[in-house]
Amino acid sequence: MDGFAVRSESTNEALLTRPVTLTYGSQAEYVDTGDPLPDWANGVIQIENVEALDVDGNLATDKRNPASIRIREAIAPWKHVRAMGEDMVATQLVLPAGHTLRPIDLGAIAGSGHYEIKVSKRPRVAVLPTGTELKPIGEPVERGDIIEYNSVVLAGQINSWGGTATRYPITVDVFEAIKATVAEAVKEHDLVLLNAGSSAGSEDYSADVVQQLGTLLVHGVAVRPGHPVILGMLDADERQVPIVGVPGYPVSAALTGEIFVKPMLDQWLGRFPESQETIEATLTRKTMSPGGDDDYVRVVVGEVGDKTLAAPIARGAGVVSSLVRADGIVVFPSGTQGAEAGANVNVRLYRTREQIANTIFCIGSHDMTLDLLAQFLAQRGVRFVSSHVGSLGGLISLRRGEAHIAGSHLLDPETGIYNESYVQRYLPDTPVQIVPFVEREQGLIVPKGNPKGITSLADLQRDDLHFSNRQRGAGTRVLLDYHLDKLGIEADNISGYEDEEYTHLSVAAAVASGRADCGLGITAAATALELEFIPLFSERYEFIVPDAHTDKVAPLLELITNNNFNDQVNALGGYVRI
């Protein structure tokens, strides 16, 4: 501290009412913070606690060079002194090997007298996308084109894991072209990731390229998704460079990075692999798994009451949004065939436990407004996760204690009232609120221009029409069956009645892609995909909230009264706030 160096013994008699005076030079010497302590001194009195005196005993104008000082408090030995070795001493370990340097570590290194240290070089990784059907991000796409973004994901993973990624331009599916690109990449890189072409199709050249440029070690692994992974070594002058053939499906590509590439980078960088945080959760539904593979299942996780639940989500290897939505991964090891609903599983978390605890878990009917809810709640620091299993599925989930809230639009054919009778039937012992939310239009979604002139449900019996339906238990399916019964139309007479989709957007996508000529859905779904809509019915979409979870969903209940939010709902089209 800035102050006066003294012998602590000379201050022993100092009291507030009986000060002690010390002679400057022999008994006290001024020091600034950072100065070495005089050899004869063993403590420092802060300058704020000293009265500096001149030769006449008056307060000195120059506090740093007085004739004497007066003190009113004793100090202990080594008070306000940083002792040699209190921080680091010669031969003491400052940082262990395998440590990832942080800014504060650089200070410790410099403070211990080192100006140069040995570090692991960042591995240089080449990311090579291949495929004649691929289009760079930002370019217009046509039927049959695929936007190439796997290389963005892989490069992002590499950079976040401590490597330095180089993204190469797309190489078309020509053997010699791919071979030339790999041969060029291996010259300046420590690892090559060759994306796509790792399977056994007519334009899958990756394995042959590896064999010609080096040694093919593995073609196919017992992991799902990610079966066609290739592992090999490439000859590059006097060194060997590993190559990984990464499958083309986006989820397979991302998981290949996590399973095979990250451990390699960890080893090169000399660090211990970071252990992923895991949490034990209860599986919400039966999940089948191939017995011969390690199966990586994406799940969303929520805490409902005293339960931690894991709900499996879309499993397709091409559904990259499933990884975006996933809170974690459940691995079913080779030799098992999945697990029953209610089984305890270990989830490798992608999010923190705090985020999981701050999540509203919604299971039930799909609606376009749920994405809006998630967006607005996120701005308030609350996560909103929805799983679309239909209105009945939502009520069953509430009964099992697997959700905080459910969206429902179940019409009672006898009374014409929505949801009440179903709540009484499926939740007889659970006190709940039925919270009105929106009235929405249901109708037929048809291609632009309505080329087949569809006007009503009666047209669904036509031989030239193929229909896209919702799954059993969905409120839209109940509504359809109610009106078909009123019209005397048999389901067996409708082509496509058994084709089931789980969301309104999926129905709209079936129509937009030509898989169906029409489907029953809401206005907002037709508008989103620039399709035409034939309005038929108006229905109530409501939230079912158990009293036990009212506090948990309070941010949502408050939000649906917000004018700005409701303006956004109205802008979707086909909605009226109740």
Protein Blocks (a to p, Z undefined) as FASTA:
>chain_A
ZZddddfklmmmpcfklccdddehjloccddehiacdfkbccdcdfklpccddfkopacf
blmlcfbdcdfbdcdehiaiacehklbcehiafbdghiacdfklmmmmmmnopabdcddd
ddddddddedfkbccehiacdehiacdfklmmmmmmmmmnopacdddddddddfklmmmm
mmmmmmmpcbdcdeehilmbfklcklmmmmmnmccfbgcdaddehklpccddddehjacc
ddddddfblklmmmmmmmmmmmmmmmmnopacddddddddddfbdcdddfkbccdddddd
ddehjbccdddddfbfklmmlmmmpgbdcdddehiacjaehiacddddfbdfklmmmccc
deddddfklmmmmmmmmmnopacddddebjklmmmmmmnopafbdcddddcfknopghkl
mmmmmmmmbccddddfbdcdddddddehilnopabfklmmpmkbccddddehiaklmmmm
mmmmmnopafklpghklpccfbfklmmmmmmnopagbdcddfklmmmnopacddfbdcdd
dddddfklmmmmmmmmmmmmpmklmmmmmmngoiacZZ
